[in-house]
Amino acid sequence: MSRSVYRLWGPLGTNGRLHGSPSFADELAQRCNGDLNLCVAAVSKWSFGQQLEHLYLSTHYVLDRLEEAMAGQHPKGRRGFWGYGLLAGGFMPRGVFPTIPPLVPKSGTLDHIVPLRESLAKRLEQLAWDLHQVKAATGRSRHPRMKYLSASEWLFFADIHHRHHLAIIRDILKAAG
């Protein structure tokens, strides 16, 4: 799990603090300069911009779930079959899991991406967690398919999900030439 956090955040702050400028957010912001309309149906039904918008939406979603788990909610909730599979396998196969409705991108344009990017930046600046707190949190939060995940498991999920969609974006760019 620590490895996933380091991949998402880069070097952590003092005492393992999840600082407000993680590398994943910088990487997403840099991608906003790409051709958001670029779409290669053989790779994904979503455009480059829709993939990016989905990553912003899902990052907010994961932070919501982390807040629930860090607050100690649902301490007796258990992981489901898909949760065990994701955590054991460490990857998400393409096209297997339909996107949950609140995370379906609207347009993939800057009109929808910029407000998500700005609100994420503000939200990350206000984070007050360190890695030790995350690992020690006893709460869990519900994922629609994986059931209840701990705060640590949500960060592991975020890393897997983030890399999954960045790989799709790379494949869109590669296929488009």
ZAMITOR-837407 format. One record per atom (N, C-alpha, C): x negated, y, z; residue number from 1; atom name. Coordinates in nm, 4 decimals. Example, Ala and Ser with C-alpha at 12.3 -4.5 7.8 and 13.67 -1.06 7.14 Angstrom:
% residues 2
REC	c1	c2	c3	k	a
REC	-1.3190	-0.5690	0.7800	1	N
REC	-1.2300	-0.4500	0.7800	1	CA
REC	-1.3200	-0.3300	0.7800	1	C
REC	-1.2850	-0.2250	0.7080	2	N
REC	-1.3670	-0.1060	0.7140	2	CA
REC	-1.2900	0.0030	0.7870	2	C
This chain:
% residues 177
REC	c1	c2	c3	k	a
REC	-0.0827	-0.1190	0.0000	1	N
REC	0.0000	0.0000	0.0000	1	CA
REC	-0.0870	0.1252	0.0000	1	C
REC	-0.1956	0.1257	0.0748	2	N
REC	-0.2831	0.2430	0.0775	2	CA
REC	-0.3351	0.2745	-0.0617	2	C
REC	-0.3658	0.1704	-0.1368	3	N
REC	-0.4155	0.1887	-0.2736	3	CA
REC	-0.3121	0.2610	-0.3606	3	C
REC	-0.1865	0.2249	-0.3433	4	N
REC	-0.0792	0.2908	-0.4188	4	CA
REC	-0.0706	0.4385	-0.3828	4	C
REC	-0.0825	0.4689	-0.2560	5	N
REC	-0.0751	0.6084	-0.2115	5	CA
REC	-0.1923	0.6869	-0.2696	5	C
REC	-0.3116	0.6284	-0.2687	6	N
REC	-0.4280	0.6974	-0.3240	6	CA
REC	-0.4140	0.7175	-0.4745	6	C
REC	-0.3514	0.6208	-0.5436	7	N
REC	-0.3280	0.6385	-0.6874	7	CA
REC	-0.2300	0.7519	-0.7121	7	C
REC	-0.1288	0.7645	-0.6278	8	N
REC	-0.0289	0.8707	-0.6440	8	CA
REC	-0.0814	1.0068	-0.5992	8	C
REC	-0.1474	1.0115	-0.4848	9	N
REC	-0.1862	1.1377	-0.4237	9	CA
REC	-0.3289	1.1804	-0.4532	9	C
REC	-0.4162	1.0855	-0.4845	10	N
REC	-0.5575	1.1185	-0.4894	10	CA
REC	-0.6070	1.1215	-0.3460	10	C
REC	-0.7183	1.1901	-0.3205	11	N
REC	-0.7671	1.1963	-0.1815	11	CA
REC	-0.6617	1.2596	-0.0907	11	C
REC	-0.6404	1.1975	0.0237	12	N
REC	-0.5424	1.2498	0.1186	12	CA
REC	-0.6033	1.3611	0.2016	12	C
REC	-0.5170	1.4358	0.2676	13	N
REC	-0.5624	1.5447	0.3526	13	CA
REC	-0.6171	1.4925	0.4848	13	C
REC	-0.6430	1.5842	0.5753	14	N
REC	-0.6952	1.5512	0.7069	14	CA
REC	-0.6054	1.4492	0.7757	14	C
REC	-0.6663	1.3482	0.8374	15	N
REC	-0.5956	1.2416	0.9083	15	CA
REC	-0.4971	1.1658	0.8192	15	C
REC	-0.5273	1.1549	0.6910	16	N
REC	-0.4415	1.0790	0.6007	16	CA
REC	-0.3131	1.1502	0.5635	16	C
REC	-0.3106	1.2793	0.5758	17	N
REC	-0.1891	1.3579	0.5470	17	CA
REC	-0.1543	1.3519	0.3984	17	C
REC	-0.0257	1.3331	0.3705	18	N
REC	0.0247	1.3386	0.2342	18	CA
REC	0.0392	1.4872	0.1996	18	C
REC	-0.0632	1.5415	0.1366	19	N
REC	-0.0690	1.6855	0.1086	19	CA
REC	0.0286	1.7267	-0.0001	19	C
REC	0.0451	1.8550	-0.0171	20	N
REC	0.1459	1.9094	-0.1072	20	CA
REC	0.1085	1.9167	-0.2540	20	C
REC	-0.0121	1.8736	-0.2897	21	N
REC	-0.0500	1.8787	-0.4318	21	CA
REC	-0.1041	1.7434	-0.4783	21	C
REC	-0.0170	1.6428	-0.4800	22	N
REC	-0.0614	1.5094	-0.5216	22	CA
REC	-0.0942	1.5032	-0.6703	22	C
REC	-0.1831	1.4133	-0.7046	23	N
REC	-0.2256	1.4011	-0.8443	23	CA
REC	-0.1110	1.3605	-0.9359	23	C
REC	-0.0142	1.2818	-0.8867	24	N
REC	0.0965	1.2415	-0.9738	24	CA
REC	0.1789	1.3622	-1.0180	24	C
REC	0.1980	1.4599	-0.9297	25	N
REC	0.2754	1.5793	-0.9644	25	CA
REC	0.1996	1.6644	-1.0659	25	C
REC	0.0686	1.6750	-1.0490	26	N
REC	-0.0129	1.7484	-1.1461	26	CA
REC	-0.0059	1.6815	-1.2828	26	C
REC	-0.0128	1.5493	-1.2826	27	N
REC	-0.0069	1.4743	-1.4077	27	CA
REC	0.1275	1.4953	-1.4786	27	C
REC	0.2356	1.4931	-1.4034	28	N
REC	0.3671	1.5177	-1.4629	28	CA
REC	0.3758	1.6595	-1.5192	28	C
REC	0.3282	1.7561	-1.4442	29	N
REC	0.3329	1.8957	-1.4889	29	CA
REC	0.2537	1.9143	-1.6184	29	C
REC	0.1393	1.8494	-1.6296	30	N
REC	0.0589	1.8596	-1.7520	30	CA
REC	0.1329	1.8005	-1.8715	30	C
REC	0.2102	1.6965	-1.8485	31	N
REC	0.2841	1.6319	-1.9573	31	CA
REC	0.3963	1.7206	-2.0121	31	C
REC	0.4372	1.8207	-1.9368	32	N
REC	0.5436	1.9105	-1.9829	32	CA
REC	0.5021	1.9880	-2.1074	32	C
REC	0.3734	1.9887	-2.1399	33	N
REC	0.3241	2.0593	-2.2581	33	CA
REC	0.3283	1.9736	-2.3843	33	C
REC	0.3705	1.8483	-2.3719	34	N
REC	0.3759	1.7586	-2.4870	34	CA
REC	0.5005	1.7798	-2.5715	34	C
REC	0.5104	1.7030	-2.6786	35	N
REC	0.6277	1.7087	-2.7672	35	CA
REC	0.7408	1.6300	-2.7008	35	C
REC	0.8267	1.7005	-2.6303	36	N
REC	0.9321	1.6362	-2.5524	36	CA
REC	1.0355	1.5654	-2.6389	36	C
REC	1.0468	1.6049	-2.7641	37	N
REC	1.1441	1.5436	-2.8545	37	CA
REC	1.0945	1.4141	-2.9181	37	C
REC	0.9667	1.3853	-2.9017	38	N
REC	0.9079	1.2679	-2.9650	38	CA
REC	0.9762	1.1405	-2.9157	38	C
REC	1.0263	1.0623	-3.0099	39	N
REC	1.0968	0.9390	-2.9752	39	CA
REC	1.0565	0.8301	-3.0743	39	C
REC	1.0233	0.7139	-3.0220	40	N
REC	0.9907	0.5974	-3.1036	40	CA
REC	1.0802	0.4845	-3.0540	40	C
REC	1.1857	0.4575	-3.1290	41	N
REC	1.2870	0.3608	-3.0860	41	CA
REC	1.2289	0.2226	-3.0587	41	C
REC	1.1223	0.1858	-3.1278	42	N
REC	1.0608	0.0548	-3.1053	42	CA
REC	0.9957	0.0459	-2.9677	42	C
REC	0.9657	0.1593	-2.9084	43	N
REC	0.9042	0.1625	-2.7753	43	CA
REC	1.0099	0.1835	-2.6684	43	C
REC	1.0969	0.2819	-2.6892	44	N
REC	1.1988	0.3161	-2.5895	44	CA
REC	1.3128	0.3920	-2.6567	44	C
REC	1.4319	0.3740	-2.6037	45	N
REC	1.5467	0.4514	-2.6545	45	CA
REC	1.5392	0.5959	-2.6060	45	C
REC	1.4575	0.6206	-2.5030	46	N
REC	1.4410	0.7551	-2.4492	46	CA
REC	1.3235	0.8246	-2.5151	46	C
REC	1.3351	0.9541	-2.5298	47	N
REC	1.2262	1.0359	-2.5830	47	CA
REC	1.1190	1.0563	-2.4755	47	C
REC	1.0088	1.1126	-2.5188	48	N
REC	0.9010	1.1518	-2.4280	48	CA
REC	0.9577	1.2381	-2.3148	48	C
REC	1.0379	1.3389	-2.3506	49	N
REC	1.0958	1.4289	-2.2511	49	CA
REC	1.1922	1.3596	-2.1566	49	C
REC	1.2703	1.2661	-2.2084	50	N
REC	1.3629	1.1915	-2.1221	50	CA
REC	1.2856	1.1041	-2.0234	50	C
REC	1.1762	1.0447	-2.0684	51	N
REC	1.0921	0.9671	-1.9768	51	CA
REC	1.0402	1.0578	-1.8649	51	C
REC	0.9949	1.1758	-1.9030	52	N
REC	0.9410	1.2711	-1.8065	52	CA
REC	1.0494	1.3191	-1.7099	52	C
REC	1.1661	1.3536	-1.7635	53	N
REC	1.2767	1.3963	-1.6772	53	CA
REC	1.3150	1.2854	-1.5795	53	C
REC	1.3180	1.1616	-1.6282	54	N
REC	1.3483	1.0474	-1.5414	54	CA
REC	1.2452	1.0346	-1.4294	54	C
REC	1.1184	1.0560	-1.4613	55	N
REC	1.0153	1.0488	-1.3575	55	CA
REC	1.0364	1.1565	-1.2516	55	C
REC	1.0739	1.2744	-1.2919	56	N
REC	1.1026	1.3795	-1.1933	56	CA
REC	1.2251	1.3432	-1.1094	56	C
REC	1.3311	1.2990	-1.1748	57	N
REC	1.4522	1.2589	-1.1011	57	CA
REC	1.4218	1.1467	-1.0027	57	C
REC	1.3486	1.0470	-1.0483	58	N
REC	1.3207	0.9315	-0.9625	58	CA
REC	1.2259	0.9674	-0.8488	58	C
REC	1.1372	1.0629	-0.8706	59	N
REC	1.0488	1.1063	-0.7618	59	CA
REC	1.1309	1.1717	-0.6512	59	C
REC	1.2261	1.2552	-0.6886	60	N
REC	1.3156	1.3141	-0.5878	60	CA
REC	1.3946	1.2039	-0.5164	60	C
REC	1.4409	1.1069	-0.5914	61	N
REC	1.5173	0.9959	-0.5345	61	CA
REC	1.4326	0.9187	-0.4325	61	C
REC	1.3092	0.8890	-0.4690	62	N
REC	1.2200	0.8160	-0.3781	62	CA
REC	1.1921	0.8996	-0.2534	62	C
REC	1.1713	1.0290	-0.2696	63	N
REC	1.1488	1.1137	-0.1515	63	CA
REC	1.2712	1.1149	-0.0597	63	C
REC	1.3909	1.1132	-0.1183	64	N
REC	1.5131	1.1028	-0.0369	64	CA
REC	1.5128	0.9727	0.0427	64	C
REC	1.4782	0.8631	-0.0229	65	N
REC	1.4758	0.7323	0.0437	65	CA
REC	1.3662	0.7284	0.1500	65	C
REC	1.2534	0.7899	0.1222	66	N
REC	1.1460	0.7968	0.2220	66	CA
REC	1.1920	0.8728	0.3464	66	C
REC	1.2622	0.9829	0.3256	67	N
REC	1.3141	1.0594	0.4395	67	CA
REC	1.4050	0.9727	0.5264	67	C
REC	1.4910	0.8939	0.4628	68	N
REC	1.5795	0.8048	0.5383	68	CA
REC	1.4995	0.7018	0.6171	68	C
REC	1.4043	0.6401	0.5508	69	N
REC	1.3233	0.5376	0.6185	69	CA
REC	1.2385	0.5989	0.7295	69	C
REC	1.1821	0.7156	0.7046	70	N
REC	1.0992	0.7811	0.8065	70	CA
REC	1.1832	0.8249	0.9263	70	C
REC	1.3135	0.8496	0.9041	71	N
REC	1.4035	0.8896	1.0135	71	CA
REC	1.4515	0.7691	1.0942	71	C
REC	1.4097	0.6503	1.0546	72	N
REC	1.4449	0.5306	1.1309	72	CA
REC	1.5791	0.4697	1.0958	72	C
REC	1.6387	0.5111	0.9856	73	N
REC	1.7689	0.4566	0.9482	73	CA
REC	1.7561	0.3114	0.9017	73	C
REC	1.8596	0.2351	0.9226	74	N
REC	1.8725	0.0958	0.8776	74	CA
REC	1.7521	0.0065	0.9140	74	C
REC	1.7102	0.0061	1.0388	75	N
REC	1.5905	-0.0713	1.0748	75	CA
REC	1.6060	-0.2220	1.0536	75	C
REC	1.7280	-0.2706	1.0468	76	N
REC	1.7485	-0.4147	1.0291	76	CA
REC	1.7790	-0.4526	0.8843	76	C
REC	1.7777	-0.3538	0.7951	77	N
REC	1.8024	-0.3822	0.6539	77	CA
REC	1.6929	-0.4721	0.5979	77	C
REC	1.7303	-0.5595	0.5083	78	N
REC	1.6345	-0.6558	0.4521	78	CA
REC	1.6220	-0.6401	0.3022	78	C
REC	1.5042	-0.6717	0.2564	79	N
REC	1.4750	-0.6733	0.1137	79	CA
REC	1.5555	-0.7810	0.0449	79	C
REC	1.5958	-0.7540	-0.0783	80	N
REC	1.6659	-0.8528	-0.1581	80	CA
REC	1.5697	-0.9277	-0.2498	80	C
REC	1.6256	-1.0167	-0.3294	81	N
REC	1.5473	-1.0987	-0.4212	81	CA
REC	1.4581	-1.0137	-0.5116	81	C
REC	1.5162	-0.9076	-0.5751	82	N
REC	1.4391	-0.8234	-0.6658	82	CA
REC	1.3335	-0.7439	-0.5905	82	C
REC	1.3611	-0.7097	-0.4668	83	N
REC	1.2619	-0.6397	-0.3849	83	CA
REC	1.1401	-0.7270	-0.3592	83	C
REC	1.1648	-0.8525	-0.3255	84	N
REC	1.0531	-0.9450	-0.3060	84	CA
REC	0.9746	-0.9626	-0.4350	84	C
REC	1.0472	-0.9727	-0.5464	85	N
REC	0.9816	-0.9909	-0.6754	85	CA
REC	0.8931	-0.8736	-0.7128	85	C
REC	0.9440	-0.7534	-0.6942	86	N
REC	0.8661	-0.6340	-0.7259	86	CA
REC	0.7425	-0.6252	-0.6378	86	C
REC	0.7597	-0.6490	-0.5096	87	N
REC	0.6473	-0.6354	-0.4178	87	CA
REC	0.5433	-0.7454	-0.4391	87	C
REC	0.5876	-0.8633	-0.4758	88	N
REC	0.4923	-0.9723	-0.5004	88	CA
REC	0.4237	-0.9545	-0.6358	88	C
REC	0.5013	-0.9178	-0.7381	89	N
REC	0.4461	-0.9062	-0.8726	89	CA
REC	0.3700	-0.7769	-0.8964	89	C
REC	0.4144	-0.6705	-0.8329	90	N
REC	0.3467	-0.5422	-0.8471	90	CA
REC	0.3651	-0.4745	-0.9817	90	C
REC	0.4688	-0.5117	-1.0550	91	N
REC	0.4949	-0.4440	-1.1820	91	CA
REC	0.6426	-0.4527	-1.2148	91	C
REC	0.6841	-0.3691	-1.3110	92	N
REC	0.8231	-0.3687	-1.3577	92	CA
REC	0.8218	-0.4074	-1.5049	92	C
REC	0.8918	-0.5117	-1.5410	93	N
REC	0.9002	-0.5455	-1.6832	93	CA
REC	0.9901	-0.4448	-1.7560	93	C
REC	0.9567	-0.4170	-1.8780	94	N
REC	1.0347	-0.3210	-1.9564	94	CA
REC	1.1692	-0.3790	-1.9980	94	C
REC	1.2700	-0.2927	-1.9895	95	N
REC	1.4015	-0.3270	-2.0407	95	CA
REC	1.4823	-0.4248	-1.9579	95	C
REC	1.4334	-0.4610	-1.8406	96	N
REC	1.5023	-0.5611	-1.7592	96	CA
REC	1.6061	-0.4977	-1.6666	96	C
REC	1.5719	-0.3856	-1.6067	97	N
REC	1.6606	-0.3234	-1.5090	97	CA
REC	1.7244	-0.1975	-1.5678	97	C
REC	1.8561	-0.1950	-1.5792	98	N
REC	1.9192	-0.0709	-1.6263	98	CA
REC	1.8986	0.0401	-1.5235	98	C
REC	1.8852	0.1608	-1.5729	99	N
REC	1.8632	0.2766	-1.4863	99	CA
REC	1.9892	0.3066	-1.4071	99	C
REC	1.9728	0.3365	-1.2790	100	N
REC	2.0902	0.3715	-1.1994	100	CA
REC	2.1400	0.5097	-1.2458	100	C
REC	2.2716	0.5281	-1.2510	101	N
REC	2.3306	0.6492	-1.3107	101	CA
REC	2.2711	0.7830	-1.2670	101	C
REC	2.2435	0.8070	-1.1378	102	N
REC	2.1916	0.9404	-1.1034	102	CA
REC	2.0518	0.9684	-1.1589	102	C
REC	1.9839	0.8653	-1.2079	103	N
REC	1.8473	0.8838	-1.2569	103	CA
REC	1.8376	0.8814	-1.4094	103	C
REC	1.9517	0.8761	-1.4753	104	N
REC	1.9526	0.8821	-1.6223	104	CA
REC	1.9265	1.0271	-1.6618	104	C
REC	1.8280	1.0503	-1.7487	105	N
REC	1.7979	1.1886	-1.7884	105	CA
REC	1.9120	1.2504	-1.8682	105	C
REC	1.9265	1.3823	-1.8519	106	N
REC	2.0329	1.4535	-1.9229	106	CA
REC	1.9910	1.4869	-2.0660	106	C
REC	1.8746	1.5524	-2.0810	107	N
REC	1.8356	1.5970	-2.2146	107	CA
REC	1.6890	1.5724	-2.2475	107	C
REC	1.6054	1.5686	-2.1459	108	N
REC	1.4619	1.5574	-2.1714	108	CA
REC	1.4014	1.6876	-2.2204	108	C
REC	1.4727	1.7977	-2.2011	109	N
REC	1.4221	1.9286	-2.2421	109	CA
REC	1.3722	2.0047	-2.1194	109	C
REC	1.2984	2.1111	-2.1455	110	N
REC	1.2480	2.1926	-2.0353	110	CA
REC	1.3608	2.2550	-1.9536	110	C
REC	1.4777	2.2722	-2.0141	111	N
REC	1.5924	2.3254	-1.9395	111	CA
REC	1.6255	2.2383	-1.8188	111	C
REC	1.6081	2.1080	-1.8317	112	N
REC	1.6338	2.0168	-1.7202	112	CA
REC	1.5071	1.9816	-1.6432	112	C
REC	1.3940	1.9799	-1.7102	113	N
REC	1.2683	1.9390	-1.6459	113	CA
REC	1.2122	2.0471	-1.5542	113	C
REC	1.2112	2.1728	-1.5986	114	N
REC	1.1476	2.2793	-1.5202	114	CA
REC	1.2089	2.2948	-1.3806	114	C
REC	1.3415	2.2986	-1.3656	115	N
REC	1.3958	2.3087	-1.2290	115	CA
REC	1.3569	2.1884	-1.1414	115	C
REC	1.3507	2.0693	-1.2018	116	N
REC	1.3085	1.9510	-1.1264	116	CA
REC	1.1622	1.9622	-1.0854	116	C
REC	1.0793	2.0110	-1.1763	117	N
REC	0.9360	2.0286	-1.1473	117	CA
REC	0.9164	2.1300	-1.0349	117	C
REC	0.9892	2.2416	-1.0433	118	N
REC	0.9755	2.3463	-0.9417	118	CA
REC	1.0254	2.3003	-0.8055	118	C
REC	1.1381	2.2321	-0.8030	119	N
REC	1.1904	2.1853	-0.6740	119	CA
REC	1.1013	2.0759	-0.6156	119	C
REC	1.0393	1.9951	-0.7011	120	N
REC	0.9462	1.8938	-0.6511	120	CA
REC	0.8237	1.9605	-0.5887	120	C
REC	0.7711	2.0631	-0.6537	121	N
REC	0.6542	2.1337	-0.5995	121	CA
REC	0.6853	2.1908	-0.4606	121	C
REC	0.8024	2.2528	-0.4472	122	N
REC	0.8420	2.3080	-0.3163	122	CA
REC	0.8575	2.1980	-0.2130	122	C
REC	0.9179	2.0902	-0.2548	123	N
REC	0.9420	1.9787	-0.1630	123	CA
REC	0.8108	1.9167	-0.1156	123	C
REC	0.7174	1.9005	-0.2072	124	N
REC	0.5887	1.8407	-0.1711	124	CA
REC	0.5090	1.9308	-0.0776	124	C
REC	0.5207	2.0618	-0.0946	125	N
REC	0.4524	2.1562	-0.0059	125	CA
REC	0.5001	2.1412	0.1388	125	C
REC	0.6241	2.0966	0.1563	126	N
REC	0.6827	2.0867	0.2899	126	CA
REC	0.6649	1.9500	0.3550	126	C
REC	0.6009	1.8571	0.2849	127	N
REC	0.5817	1.7238	0.3435	127	CA
REC	0.5022	1.7340	0.4730	127	C
REC	0.5461	1.6601	0.5717	128	N
REC	0.4777	1.6633	0.7016	128	CA
REC	0.4444	1.5218	0.7485	128	C
REC	0.4094	1.4346	0.6561	129	N
REC	0.3804	1.2961	0.6907	129	CA
REC	0.2345	1.2642	0.6652	129	C
REC	0.1859	1.1702	0.7429	130	N
REC	0.0547	1.1149	0.7119	130	CA
REC	0.0716	0.9649	0.6902	130	C
REC	-0.0296	0.9041	0.6344	131	N
REC	-0.0216	0.7638	0.5967	131	CA
REC	0.0039	0.6731	0.7174	131	C
REC	-0.0500	0.7098	0.8321	132	N
REC	-0.0273	0.6297	0.9537	132	CA
REC	0.1200	0.6318	0.9941	132	C
REC	0.1833	0.7476	0.9849	133	N
REC	0.3265	0.7588	1.0164	133	CA
REC	0.4097	0.6755	0.9198	133	C
REC	0.3748	0.6815	0.7926	134	N
REC	0.4493	0.6059	0.6924	134	CA
REC	0.4405	0.4568	0.7227	134	C
REC	0.3207	0.4096	0.7510	135	N
REC	0.3019	0.2667	0.7790	135	CA
REC	0.3730	0.2241	0.9068	135	C
REC	0.3815	0.3142	1.0038	136	N
REC	0.4424	0.2812	1.1333	136	CA
REC	0.5950	0.2982	1.1346	136	C
REC	0.6509	0.3618	1.0345	137	N
REC	0.7954	0.3883	1.0324	137	CA
REC	0.8735	0.2570	1.0363	137	C
REC	0.9743	0.2521	1.1203	138	N
REC	1.0534	0.1298	1.1368	138	CA
REC	1.1824	0.1288	1.0565	138	C
REC	1.2163	0.2428	0.9971	139	N
REC	1.3394	0.2503	0.9201	139	CA
REC	1.3258	0.1901	0.7819	139	C
REC	1.4406	0.1788	0.7172	140	N
REC	1.4471	0.1280	0.5801	140	CA
REC	1.5528	0.2081	0.5064	140	C
REC	1.5441	0.2039	0.3761	141	N
REC	1.6420	0.2740	0.2944	141	CA
REC	1.6800	0.1844	0.1777	141	C
REC	1.8038	0.1955	0.1367	142	N
REC	1.8589	0.1023	0.0379	142	CA
REC	1.8300	0.1423	-0.1061	142	C
REC	1.7812	0.0470	-0.1788	143	N
REC	1.7661	0.0568	-0.3246	143	CA
REC	1.8808	-0.0250	-0.3841	143	C
REC	1.9442	0.0228	-0.4908	144	N
REC	2.0607	-0.0485	-0.5452	144	CA
REC	2.0337	-0.1934	-0.5862	144	C
REC	1.9134	-0.2248	-0.6276	145	N
REC	1.8847	-0.3621	-0.6718	145	CA
REC	1.7923	-0.4390	-0.5775	145	C
REC	1.7010	-0.3683	-0.5133	146	N
REC	1.6024	-0.4354	-0.4287	146	CA
REC	1.6444	-0.4430	-0.2826	146	C
REC	1.7554	-0.3820	-0.2529	147	N
REC	1.8123	-0.3726	-0.1181	147	CA
REC	1.7249	-0.2830	-0.0307	147	C
REC	1.6970	-0.3200	0.0926	148	N
REC	1.6333	-0.2279	0.1865	148	CA
REC	1.4810	-0.2366	0.1809	148	C
REC	1.4204	-0.1185	0.1622	149	N
REC	1.2747	-0.1087	0.1576	149	CA
REC	1.2272	-0.0170	0.2691	149	C
REC	1.1119	-0.0497	0.3246	150	N
REC	1.0498	0.0355	0.4261	150	CA
REC	0.9854	0.1557	0.3579	150	C
REC	0.9406	0.2522	0.4362	151	N
REC	0.8733	0.3699	0.3801	151	CA
REC	0.7495	0.3283	0.3005	151	C
REC	0.6721	0.2370	0.3532	152	N
REC	0.5535	0.1883	0.2817	152	CA
REC	0.5917	0.1235	0.1501	152	C
REC	0.6978	0.0439	0.1527	153	N
REC	0.7429	-0.0236	0.0308	153	CA
REC	0.7948	0.0762	-0.0725	153	C
REC	0.8570	0.1856	-0.0265	154	N
REC	0.9028	0.2888	-0.1191	154	CA
REC	0.7840	0.3547	-0.1880	154	C
REC	0.6759	0.3774	-0.1156	155	N
REC	0.5579	0.4360	-0.1793	155	CA
REC	0.4957	0.3381	-0.2789	155	C
REC	0.4954	0.2107	-0.2457	156	N
REC	0.4460	0.1089	-0.3383	156	CA
REC	0.5339	0.1073	-0.4632	156	C
REC	0.6656	0.1104	-0.4438	157	N
REC	0.7597	0.1170	-0.5554	157	CA
REC	0.7323	0.2403	-0.6415	157	C
REC	0.7130	0.3562	-0.5787	158	N
REC	0.6899	0.4811	-0.6520	158	CA
REC	0.5674	0.4683	-0.7423	158	C
REC	0.4628	0.4070	-0.6918	159	N
REC	0.3411	0.3882	-0.7707	159	CA
REC	0.3689	0.2977	-0.8910	159	C
REC	0.4349	0.1880	-0.8682	160	N
REC	0.4665	0.0941	-0.9768	160	CA
REC	0.5554	0.1616	-1.0810	160	C
REC	0.6589	0.2298	-1.0347	161	N
REC	0.7540	0.2954	-1.1237	161	CA
REC	0.6852	0.4062	-1.2039	161	C
REC	0.6043	0.4844	-1.1379	162	N
REC	0.5326	0.5937	-1.2029	162	CA
REC	0.4423	0.5401	-1.3141	162	C
REC	0.3623	0.4410	-1.2819	163	N
REC	0.2723	0.3827	-1.3822	163	CA
REC	0.3502	0.3168	-1.4964	163	C
REC	0.4636	0.2555	-1.4648	164	N
REC	0.5490	0.1919	-1.5650	164	CA
REC	0.5925	0.2936	-1.6718	164	C
REC	0.6428	0.4082	-1.6264	165	N
REC	0.6917	0.5081	-1.7208	165	CA
REC	0.5787	0.5844	-1.7897	165	C
REC	0.4667	0.6030	-1.7229	166	N
REC	0.3527	0.6650	-1.7908	166	CA
REC	0.3012	0.5746	-1.9022	166	C
REC	0.3061	0.4440	-1.8808	167	N
REC	0.2657	0.3502	-1.9862	167	CA
REC	0.3608	0.3604	-2.1057	167	C
REC	0.4888	0.3769	-2.0793	168	N
REC	0.5855	0.3929	-2.1887	168	CA
REC	0.5557	0.5221	-2.2648	168	C
REC	0.5278	0.6296	-2.1921	169	N
REC	0.4935	0.7566	-2.2565	169	CA
REC	0.3682	0.7401	-2.3426	169	C
REC	0.2666	0.6739	-2.2894	170	N
REC	0.1434	0.6496	-2.3691	170	CA
REC	0.1754	0.5701	-2.4939	170	C
REC	0.2628	0.4704	-2.4811	171	N
REC	0.2980	0.3887	-2.5976	171	CA
REC	0.3782	0.4671	-2.7004	171	C
REC	0.4614	0.5599	-2.6549	172	N
REC	0.5349	0.6471	-2.7470	172	CA
REC	0.4354	0.7319	-2.8256	172	C
REC	0.3407	0.7915	-2.7550	173	N
REC	0.2414	0.8758	-2.8205	173	CA
REC	0.1557	0.7952	-2.9182	173	C
REC	0.1171	0.6780	-2.8768	174	N
REC	0.0332	0.5925	-2.9627	174	CA
REC	0.1092	0.5495	-3.0878	174	C
REC	0.2338	0.5071	-3.0708	175	N
REC	0.3139	0.4614	-3.1839	175	CA
REC	0.3461	0.5758	-3.2810	175	C
REC	0.3567	0.6964	-3.2285	176	N
REC	0.3873	0.8125	-3.3128	176	CA
REC	0.2634	0.8593	-3.3897	176	C
REC	0.1469	0.8134	-3.3442	177	N
REC	0.0215	0.8485	-3.4129	177	CA
REC	-0.0230	0.9857	-3.3767	177	C
